[in-house]
């Protein structure tokens, strides 16, 4: 399952931004951001990039974090998927990929 709105909200709250602050930084209205976070609207790729930039997070991480690991996986497979997500996040956080944005 893909939970983009939920991920954006989590990243926003982790960075201590209000909806209004993030919306303004990304060039969106607070009401549109609210619709995205609630899952009522799916943002375009351009909007995802704007939000990621405002969150100071690579767009790839925003998208990757939005992919939820299926709950019906066995413990070993679930752990493997969670570790893969962590490896990708660390790669983007520590590599030249993140600094070239």
Secondary structure as GFF3:
##gff-version 3
##sequence-region A 1 101
A	DSSP	alpha_helix	4	14	.	.	.	ID=ss1
A	DSSP	alpha_helix	19	26	.	.	.	ID=ss2
A	DSSP	alpha_helix	30	37	.	.	.	ID=ss3
A	DSSP	alpha_helix	45	55	.	.	.	ID=ss4
A	DSSP	alpha_helix	59	66	.	.	.	ID=ss5
A	DSSP	alpha_helix	75	94	.	.	.	ID=ss6
A	DSSP	alpha_helix	96	99	.	.	.	ID=ss7
###
